[in-house]
Amino acid sequence: MTLSLKNAALLMLPIILGGCISTEYAKRDAGFETVANIAGAATAKHAVWIQNKLQAQAVSDEVKGLIGKRPLDAETAVQIALLNNKGLQAAYADLGDSAADAWQSTMLINPKVSIGTSGLGAPELEAFKTIEGMIATNILALATHKKNVEIAGTRFRQARLGAAVATLKLAADTRRAWINAVAAAENVGQLQRAQLAADASSELASKLGETGAMTKSSQAREHVFAAELAGQTAQARLAARLSKEELTRLIGLWGPSTDYQIPNRLPALPTTLIKRDTIEAEALQKRVDLQMAKWELDATAKSYGLTEATRYVTDLEILTGFETERAIEDGKKKVETAGQVELDFAIPIFDTGKARSRKAELAYMRAANQLAEKAVNVRSEARSAYEAYRSNYEIAKHYRNNVVPLRTKIEEESLLTYNGMISNTFELLTDTRDKINSILLSVNAKRDFWLADTNLMPAIYGGGSGEAAGPGETASTPNAGSAGHLGSRTCSTEDRSSEQVPPCFQPQHGRKHRQWACRMPRQWGRPRCSRPSVPTQARIISRSSP
């Protein structure tokens, strides 16, 4: 059987149209260079896409070296998270999946080959009478191939930016978790100091109760204050452990590696603030999620155009081939071969493509409105992040420079008046507790500032800004109320009528407020109730500094 050159050309037509296959997306780390560059610019850290054992071992060794640094600072924690978080590696796998889809889109649909024969077993024709061979190629796929490749390429660029957003989000979440964990540890330390003051007050109340200088109800108030503070300290320890566990999850540690140490206090406030007067313009230029929305609009527009172009013709195939027929005429065997071309398409009688066109139009409108909304939100988020950054700095500085020093001054004056036998022990302990409460508020204000500082990066580059860092929850010691503090409460009728109260409890009219204190009229002679000494723990706390 011999085919003419013309028939051979018809057979090779689909293969020629197939052309070459692009290898732009065939790299194993396709698109990751962009992700690494964005992460490096935003966080000054490097990310790794682990795809083999050698890379995994190198990353494991690097993580072990970073964990060995004690205590673990915020920068090290972020770097460990970018290297060791398995969820981030899953996001990078999604990027690879998108690259594979884009690679697949560059390939033409494989042609379908069909071979048929008839007249099998005819002895005079040597096995068959006719044989037919056809190759079918989807012409519509060939015509729309370029558009489909462009759409797939746009989706790949979207996925590339999505992987960058996941990287930035992990970095910001890790930094927030580190700040919360360290702030929780610092709160535990301050509450433990307050616990010492409460225990000293409770011990003093017990001693006064033994001498008959304090009623049982007043003693119970002091004891319950210490007990409540012990419960609050236990809650703070639990919060500190849970905050550290959140950090552990983000940096991907388990087993013995979880025994890492973090600082017991947050860094001091910076001396100056970072000026970002053009933060809106920076965000509009650098926000990765805004760029993703732009690519989404571009891909939707291309899909809309493709839908319009193929509204009436949804399937078009060309079939090329040959047919060879053998016959016997005048006792001679004759062989005739002829080329064949067929066209197969659907007639748009019932489905005219209006629904598909309308759906594509609405998808484009949705993408356009989402892009406009994203641009508005990006501007607002940038302004909010910078406002929170500046305001929280002023609040934290106010606590550091004004509130805590004033509380320290009050405590020092209280100690001086106590040493001069002007005030009493309970006044000193109350002032100490108030000072520690102010220190807790200062710690929370400093935490809110560092959270606001962390939110600046996501506001400019993307990755989720989290909740706005506003005023934190008030971390205060329980209020003792009228817990029998001499010189700080009004004596009740029960106190004055009780037989256990010595006659030295008399009202002091010379003070600004009418209070009961340990004083005795001269006609009673030597006072029966002597001023108790301050427990050692109370002296230590009263001289403490923030």
C-alpha positions as CSV (number, residue, x, y, z in Angstrom):
1,M,0.0,0.0,0.0
2,T,1.5,3.3,-1.1
3,L,0.2,6.7,0.1
4,S,0.6,9.8,-1.9
5,L,2.3,12.9,-0.5
6,K,-1.0,14.7,-0.4
7,N,-2.6,12.0,1.8
8,A,0.5,11.9,4.0
9,A,0.2,15.6,4.6
10,L,-3.4,15.2,5.6
11,L,-2.5,12.6,8.1
12,M,0.3,14.8,9.6
13,L,-1.9,18.0,9.8
14,P,-2.9,17.6,13.5
15,I,0.7,16.8,14.6
16,I,2.0,19.8,12.7
17,L,-0.6,22.0,14.4
18,G,0.4,20.7,17.8
19,G,3.8,22.4,17.5
20,C,6.1,22.5,20.4
21,I,5.3,22.2,24.1
22,S,6.3,25.1,26.3
23,T,8.5,24.3,29.3
24,E,8.1,27.6,31.1
25,Y,6.1,26.0,34.0
26,A,8.0,22.7,34.0
27,K,10.5,23.7,36.7
28,R,10.1,22.0,40.1
29,D,10.2,25.3,41.9
30,A,8.3,27.3,39.3
31,G,7.2,30.6,40.7
32,F,8.9,30.2,44.1
33,E,11.6,32.8,43.3
34,T,8.9,35.5,43.4
35,V,7.6,34.2,46.7
36,A,11.1,34.2,48.3
37,N,11.7,37.8,47.0
38,I,8.5,39.1,48.5
39,A,9.1,37.4,51.8
40,G,12.6,38.7,52.0
41,A,11.6,42.3,51.3
42,A,8.8,42.2,53.9
43,T,10.4,40.1,56.7
44,A,14.1,40.1,56.0
45,K,13.9,36.3,56.3
46,H,14.4,33.5,53.8
47,A,11.8,30.8,52.9
48,V,12.6,27.4,51.6
49,W,10.4,25.1,49.5
50,I,11.4,21.6,50.6
51,Q,11.2,19.0,47.8
52,N,13.8,16.4,48.5
53,K,15.6,14.7,51.4
54,L,18.7,16.8,51.1
55,Q,16.7,20.0,51.4
56,A,14.8,18.6,54.4
57,Q,18.0,17.6,56.2
58,A,19.6,21.0,55.6
59,V,16.5,22.8,56.9
60,S,16.3,20.5,59.9
61,D,19.9,21.3,60.8
62,E,19.3,25.0,60.5
63,V,16.2,24.8,62.7
64,K,18.1,22.9,65.4
65,G,20.8,25.6,65.3
66,L,18.2,28.4,65.7
67,I,16.4,26.7,68.6
68,G,19.7,26.4,70.4
69,K,19.7,30.2,70.8
70,R,18.3,31.0,74.3
71,P,16.1,32.8,74.8
72,L,14.2,32.7,71.6
73,D,13.7,36.2,70.2
74,A,11.0,37.3,67.8
75,E,13.2,37.4,64.7
76,T,14.5,33.8,65.3
77,A,10.9,32.6,65.9
78,V,9.8,34.0,62.5
79,Q,12.7,32.4,60.7
80,I,12.0,29.0,62.3
81,A,8.4,29.3,61.3
82,L,9.2,30.0,57.7
83,L,11.5,27.0,57.6
84,N,9.6,24.5,59.7
85,N,5.9,25.2,59.4
86,K,4.3,22.3,57.4
87,G,1.2,24.2,56.5
88,L,3.4,26.7,54.6
89,Q,5.0,23.8,52.7
90,A,1.4,22.7,51.8
91,A,0.8,26.2,50.4
92,Y,3.9,25.9,48.3
93,A,2.6,22.5,47.0
94,D,-0.5,24.4,45.9
95,L,1.8,26.7,44.0
96,G,3.4,23.7,42.3
97,D,-0.1,22.3,41.5
98,S,-1.0,25.6,39.8
99,A,2.3,25.5,37.8
100,A,1.4,22.0,36.7
101,D,-2.0,23.2,35.5
102,A,-0.4,26.0,33.6
103,W,2.1,23.6,32.1
104,Q,-0.8,21.3,31.1
105,S,-2.6,24.2,29.4
106,T,0.3,24.7,27.0
107,M,-0.1,21.2,25.6
108,L,-2.5,20.5,22.8
109,I,-5.2,17.8,23.1
110,N,-4.0,14.5,21.8
111,P,-5.5,13.5,18.5
112,K,-7.7,10.5,18.3
113,V,-6.9,7.8,15.8
114,S,-9.5,5.3,14.4
115,I,-8.9,2.4,12.1
116,G,-11.6,0.4,10.5
117,T,-11.8,-2.4,7.9
118,S,-14.4,-4.4,6.1
119,G,-14.5,-7.6,4.0
120,L,-12.4,-9.6,6.4
121,G,-11.6,-13.1,5.3
122,A,-12.2,-12.6,1.6
123,P,-9.6,-15.1,0.1
124,E,-9.6,-13.5,-3.3
125,L,-8.7,-10.1,-1.7
126,E,-6.1,-11.3,0.7
127,A,-7.6,-10.7,4.2
128,F,-9.7,-7.5,3.7
129,K,-11.7,-5.6,1.2
130,T,-11.4,-2.0,2.5
131,I,-9.4,-0.3,5.3
132,E,-10.0,3.2,6.6
133,G,-7.8,5.3,8.9
134,M,-8.8,8.6,10.5
135,I,-7.2,11.2,12.9
136,A,-9.6,13.5,14.8
137,T,-8.4,16.8,16.1
138,N,-10.4,19.4,18.1
139,I,-10.2,22.5,16.0
140,L,-11.9,24.7,18.6
141,A,-9.2,23.7,21.1
142,L,-6.6,24.7,18.6
143,A,-8.3,28.0,18.0
144,T,-8.7,28.9,21.7
145,H,-5.3,27.4,22.7
146,K,-3.6,30.8,23.0
147,K,-6.4,32.3,25.1
148,N,-6.5,29.2,27.4
149,V,-2.7,29.4,27.9
150,E,-3.0,33.1,28.8
151,I,-5.8,32.4,31.4
152,A,-3.8,29.6,32.9
153,G,-0.7,31.8,33.1
154,T,-2.7,34.5,34.9
155,R,-4.1,31.9,37.4
156,F,-0.5,30.7,38.0
157,R,0.6,34.3,38.8
158,Q,-2.3,34.5,41.2
159,A,-1.2,31.3,42.9
160,R,2.3,32.6,43.1
161,L,1.1,35.7,45.0
162,G,-1.2,33.5,47.1
163,A,1.8,31.5,48.3
164,A,3.5,34.9,49.1
165,V,0.4,35.9,51.1
166,A,0.5,32.7,53.1
167,T,4.2,33.3,53.9
168,L,3.6,36.8,55.1
169,K,0.6,35.7,57.1
170,L,2.6,33.1,58.9
171,A,5.4,35.5,59.7
172,A,3.0,38.1,61.2
173,D,1.1,35.4,63.1
174,T,4.3,34.0,64.6
175,R,5.5,37.5,65.7
176,R,2.1,38.2,67.3
177,A,2.2,34.8,69.1
178,W,5.7,35.5,70.4
179,I,4.6,39.0,71.7
180,N,1.6,37.5,73.4
181,A,3.6,34.7,75.0
182,V,6.3,37.0,76.3
183,A,3.7,39.5,77.6
184,A,1.9,36.6,79.4
185,A,5.1,35.5,81.0
186,E,5.8,39.1,82.2
187,N,2.3,39.3,83.6
188,V,2.9,36.1,85.6
189,G,6.0,37.6,87.1
190,Q,4.2,40.8,88.2
191,L,1.3,38.8,89.6
192,Q,3.7,36.7,91.6
193,R,5.1,39.9,93.1
194,A,1.5,41.0,94.0
195,Q,1.0,37.5,95.5
196,L,3.9,38.2,97.9
197,A,2.2,41.4,99.0
198,A,-1.1,39.6,99.5
199,D,0.5,36.8,101.5
200,A,2.2,39.4,103.7
201,S,-1.1,41.2,104.3
202,S,-2.8,37.9,105.1
203,E,0.0,37.0,107.6
204,L,-0.3,40.3,109.3
205,A,-4.0,40.0,109.6
206,S,-3.6,36.6,111.3
207,K,-1.2,38.1,113.8
208,L,-3.5,41.0,114.5
209,G,-6.3,38.5,115.0
210,E,-4.3,36.7,117.6
211,T,-3.8,39.9,119.6
212,G,-7.5,40.8,119.2
213,A,-6.8,43.9,117.1
214,M,-8.8,42.6,114.1
215,T,-12.2,41.0,113.8
216,K,-12.7,37.7,112.2
217,S,-14.6,39.2,109.3
218,S,-11.7,41.6,108.5
219,Q,-9.2,38.7,108.7
220,A,-11.4,36.7,106.3
221,R,-11.3,39.6,103.8
222,E,-7.5,39.7,103.9
223,H,-7.4,35.9,103.5
224,V,-9.9,35.8,100.6
225,F,-7.9,38.6,98.8
226,A,-4.8,36.4,98.9
227,A,-6.8,33.4,97.8
228,E,-8.4,35.2,94.9
229,L,-5.0,36.5,93.8
230,A,-3.6,33.0,93.9
231,G,-6.4,31.9,91.6
232,Q,-5.7,34.9,89.3
233,T,-2.0,34.0,89.2
234,A,-2.8,30.4,88.3
235,Q,-5.0,31.7,85.5
236,A,-2.1,33.8,84.3
237,R,0.3,30.9,84.3
238,L,-2.2,28.9,82.3
239,A,-2.6,31.7,79.8
240,A,1.2,31.9,79.5
241,R,1.5,28.2,78.8
242,L,-1.3,28.3,76.2
243,S,0.3,31.3,74.5
244,K,3.6,29.5,74.3
245,E,1.8,26.5,72.8
246,E,0.3,28.7,70.1
247,L,3.8,29.9,69.3
248,T,5.0,26.3,69.3
249,R,2.4,25.3,66.7
250,L,3.3,28.1,64.4
251,I,7.0,27.4,64.4
252,G,6.3,23.7,63.9
253,L,8.1,22.2,66.9
254,W,7.3,18.9,68.8
255,G,8.9,16.5,71.2
256,P,12.0,17.6,73.0
257,S,12.3,20.7,70.8
258,T,9.3,22.3,72.6
259,D,11.5,22.8,75.7
260,Y,12.7,26.2,74.3
261,Q,13.0,29.4,76.4
262,I,11.4,32.8,75.7
263,P,12.3,36.1,77.4
264,N,10.4,36.9,80.6
265,R,9.7,40.5,79.5
266,L,9.0,42.4,76.3
267,P,11.6,44.7,74.7
268,A,11.6,48.3,75.8
269,L,9.8,50.9,73.8
270,P,11.8,52.4,70.9
271,T,13.1,55.9,71.4
272,T,11.5,57.1,68.2
273,L,8.7,56.1,65.9
274,I,9.0,55.1,62.3
275,K,7.5,57.8,60.1
276,R,5.3,56.5,57.4
277,D,3.5,59.5,56.0
278,T,3.0,57.8,52.6
279,I,1.8,54.4,54.0
280,E,-1.3,54.5,51.8
281,A,0.7,54.8,48.6
282,E,3.1,52.1,49.8
283,A,0.2,49.8,50.5
284,L,-1.4,50.4,47.1
285,Q,2.0,49.7,45.4
286,K,3.1,46.7,47.5
287,R,0.0,44.9,48.8
288,V,0.2,41.4,47.4
289,D,-3.6,40.6,47.9
290,L,-4.4,43.8,45.9
291,Q,-2.2,42.5,43.0
292,M,-4.0,39.1,43.3
293,A,-7.3,40.9,42.8
294,K,-6.0,42.7,39.7
295,W,-4.9,39.3,38.3
296,E,-8.3,37.9,39.1
297,L,-10.0,40.7,37.1
298,D,-7.6,40.1,34.2
299,A,-8.3,36.3,34.2
300,T,-12.0,36.9,34.4
301,A,-11.9,39.4,31.5
302,K,-10.0,36.9,29.4
303,S,-12.5,34.2,30.3
304,Y,-15.4,36.5,29.4
305,G,-13.9,37.2,26.0
306,L,-13.3,33.5,25.4
307,T,-16.9,32.8,26.3
308,E,-18.2,35.4,23.9
309,A,-16.0,34.1,21.1
310,T,-17.2,30.5,21.6
311,R,-20.8,31.4,22.3
312,Y,-22.3,29.6,19.3
313,V,-19.6,27.1,18.5
314,T,-18.8,24.9,21.5
315,D,-17.3,21.9,19.8
316,L,-15.6,21.7,16.5
317,E,-13.5,18.7,15.3
318,I,-11.8,17.9,12.0
319,L,-11.2,14.4,11.0
320,T,-8.5,13.6,8.3
321,G,-7.5,10.2,7.0
322,F,-7.7,7.8,4.1
323,E,-9.7,5.0,2.7
324,T,-8.1,2.1,0.8
325,E,-10.4,-0.2,-1.2
326,R,-9.4,-3.3,-3.1
327,A,-11.5,-5.0,-5.8
328,I,-11.1,-7.5,-8.6
329,E,-12.0,-6.3,-12.1
330,D,-11.5,-8.3,-15.2
331,G,-9.6,-10.8,-13.1
332,K,-7.2,-8.3,-11.9
333,K,-6.9,-6.9,-8.4
334,K,-7.2,-3.1,-8.2
335,V,-6.3,-0.9,-5.1
336,E,-7.6,2.6,-4.8
337,T,-6.7,5.0,-2.0
338,A,-8.5,8.3,-1.4
339,G,-8.0,11.0,1.3
340,Q,-10.9,12.0,3.6
341,V,-11.7,15.1,5.5
342,E,-14.7,15.4,7.8
343,L,-15.9,18.3,10.0
344,D,-17.9,17.6,13.2
345,F,-19.7,20.4,15.1
346,A,-22.8,21.0,17.2
347,I,-25.6,23.1,15.8
348,P,-26.7,25.8,18.4
349,I,-30.4,25.3,18.0
350,F,-31.4,25.0,21.7
351,D,-28.4,26.2,23.6
352,T,-27.4,29.6,22.1
353,G,-24.8,30.3,24.8
354,K,-26.8,33.2,26.4
355,A,-26.6,31.7,29.9
356,R,-22.9,31.1,29.7
357,S,-22.3,34.6,28.4
358,R,-24.4,36.1,31.2
359,K,-22.6,34.1,33.8
360,A,-19.2,35.2,32.5
361,E,-20.4,38.8,32.5
362,L,-21.5,38.6,36.1
363,A,-18.2,37.0,37.0
364,Y,-16.4,40.0,35.5
365,M,-18.6,42.5,37.3
366,R,-18.0,40.7,40.6
367,A,-14.2,40.7,40.1
368,A,-14.3,44.4,39.2
369,N,-16.3,45.3,42.3
370,Q,-14.1,43.2,44.5
371,L,-11.0,44.9,43.2
372,A,-12.5,48.3,43.9
373,E,-13.5,47.2,47.4
374,K,-10.0,45.8,48.0
375,A,-8.4,49.1,47.0
376,V,-10.6,51.0,49.5
377,N,-10.0,48.5,52.3
378,V,-6.2,48.6,51.7
379,R,-6.1,52.3,52.1
380,S,-8.2,52.1,55.3
381,E,-6.2,49.3,56.8
382,A,-3.0,51.2,56.2
383,R,-4.3,54.3,57.9
384,S,-5.7,52.2,60.8
385,A,-2.4,50.3,61.3
386,Y,-0.4,53.5,61.4
387,E,-2.8,55.2,63.7
388,A,-2.8,52.2,66.1
389,Y,1.0,52.2,65.9
390,R,1.3,55.8,66.9
391,S,-1.5,55.9,69.5
392,N,-0.4,52.7,71.2
393,Y,3.1,54.1,71.4
394,E,1.9,57.2,73.2
395,I,-0.3,55.2,75.6
396,A,2.6,52.8,76.5
397,K,5.0,55.8,76.9
398,H,2.4,57.5,79.2
399,Y,2.3,54.5,81.5
400,R,6.0,54.1,81.5
401,N,6.8,57.8,82.0
402,N,3.9,59.0,84.2
403,V,1.7,56.3,85.7
404,V,4.3,53.9,87.0
405,P,6.7,56.6,88.3
406,L,3.8,58.2,90.2
407,R,2.8,54.9,91.7
408,T,6.4,54.3,92.7
409,K,6.5,57.7,94.3
410,I,3.3,57.0,96.2
411,E,4.8,53.7,97.5
412,E,8.0,55.4,98.5
413,E,6.1,58.1,100.4
414,S,4.0,55.5,102.0
415,L,7.1,53.7,103.2
416,L,8.5,56.9,104.7
417,T,5.2,57.7,106.5
418,Y,5.1,54.2,107.8
419,N,8.7,54.4,109.1
420,G,7.7,57.7,110.8
421,M,4.7,55.9,112.4
422,I,2.3,58.2,110.5
423,S,0.6,55.5,108.4
424,N,0.0,51.9,109.0
425,T,1.0,48.6,107.4
426,F,-2.1,48.0,105.4
427,E,-1.8,51.4,103.7
428,L,1.7,50.4,102.6
429,L,0.6,47.1,101.3
430,T,-2.3,48.7,99.4
431,D,0.0,51.2,97.7
432,T,2.3,48.3,96.8
433,R,-0.6,46.4,95.2
434,D,-1.7,49.5,93.3
435,K,1.8,50.0,92.0
436,I,2.0,46.4,90.7
437,N,-1.5,46.8,89.1
438,S,-0.1,49.9,87.3
439,I,2.9,47.9,86.1
440,L,0.5,45.2,84.7
441,L,-1.3,47.9,82.8
442,S,2.0,49.2,81.5
443,V,3.0,45.7,80.4
444,N,-0.3,45.3,78.5
445,A,0.1,48.8,76.9
446,K,3.6,47.8,75.8
447,R,2.2,44.5,74.4
448,D,-0.4,46.5,72.4
449,F,2.3,48.7,70.9
450,W,4.4,45.8,69.7
451,L,1.3,44.1,68.2
452,A,0.6,47.4,66.4
453,D,4.2,47.5,65.2
454,T,3.8,43.9,63.9
455,N,0.6,44.9,62.0
456,L,2.4,47.5,60.0
457,M,4.1,44.9,57.8
458,P,0.8,43.1,56.8
459,A,-0.8,46.5,56.2
460,I,1.8,47.4,53.6
461,Y,2.7,44.0,52.1
462,G,-0.4,41.9,52.9
463,G,-0.9,38.7,54.9
464,G,-3.7,39.8,57.2
465,S,-3.4,42.5,59.8
466,G,-5.2,40.7,62.5
467,E,-7.4,42.6,64.9
468,A,-6.6,46.2,65.5
469,A,-4.3,46.5,68.4
470,G,-6.3,48.6,70.8
471,P,-6.3,48.9,74.5
472,G,-5.7,45.5,76.0
473,E,-7.7,43.9,78.8
474,T,-7.0,45.4,82.2
475,A,-4.8,43.1,84.1
476,S,-5.3,44.1,87.7
477,T,-5.0,42.5,91.1
478,P,-8.2,41.8,93.0
479,N,-9.5,44.7,95.0
480,A,-9.5,44.1,98.7
481,G,-12.3,46.5,99.2
482,S,-12.8,47.2,102.9
483,A,-10.6,44.5,104.0
484,G,-9.7,45.9,107.4
485,H,-6.9,48.2,106.2
486,L,-6.1,50.6,109.0
487,G,-6.0,54.2,107.9
488,S,-7.8,53.3,104.7
489,R,-11.3,52.5,105.7
490,T,-14.1,53.8,107.9
491,C,-14.5,51.7,111.0
492,S,-17.9,49.9,111.1
493,T,-20.3,49.6,114.0
494,E,-19.3,46.0,114.3
495,D,-15.7,46.9,114.8
496,R,-16.4,49.5,117.4
497,S,-18.8,47.3,119.4
498,S,-16.7,44.1,119.3
499,E,-15.0,43.1,122.5
500,Q,-11.9,42.1,120.6
501,V,-11.2,45.7,119.4
502,P,-8.9,47.5,121.9
503,P,-9.8,51.0,123.1
504,C,-7.1,52.5,120.9
505,F,-9.4,52.4,117.9
506,Q,-10.7,55.9,117.9
507,P,-11.7,58.3,115.1
508,Q,-9.0,60.6,113.8
509,H,-10.7,64.0,113.2
510,G,-7.5,65.8,112.2
511,R,-7.3,63.9,108.9
512,K,-9.1,64.8,105.7
513,H,-11.4,61.8,106.0
514,R,-12.8,60.5,109.2
515,Q,-10.9,57.2,109.8
516,W,-10.2,54.9,112.6
517,A,-6.6,54.3,113.5
518,C,-4.5,52.9,116.4
519,R,-4.4,55.9,118.7
520,M,-5.3,56.3,122.4
521,P,-6.3,59.3,124.4
522,R,-3.6,60.4,126.9
523,Q,-5.9,59.7,129.9
524,W,-5.8,56.0,129.1
525,G,-2.1,55.9,129.7
526,R,0.2,53.7,127.6
527,P,-1.4,52.4,124.5
528,R,-2.4,48.7,124.7
529,C,-2.1,48.1,120.9
530,S,1.4,48.4,119.6
531,R,2.1,48.9,115.9
532,P,3.0,45.6,114.3
533,S,6.1,45.2,112.3
534,V,6.0,44.9,108.5
535,P,6.7,41.3,107.4
536,T,10.0,40.8,105.5
537,Q,8.1,40.1,102.2
538,A,6.3,43.4,102.4
539,R,9.6,45.3,102.9
540,I,11.1,43.7,99.8
541,I,8.1,44.5,97.7
542,S,7.8,48.1,98.9
543,R,11.3,48.7,97.7
544,S,10.9,47.0,94.3
545,S,11.1,48.9,91.0
546,P,9.1,48.3,87.8
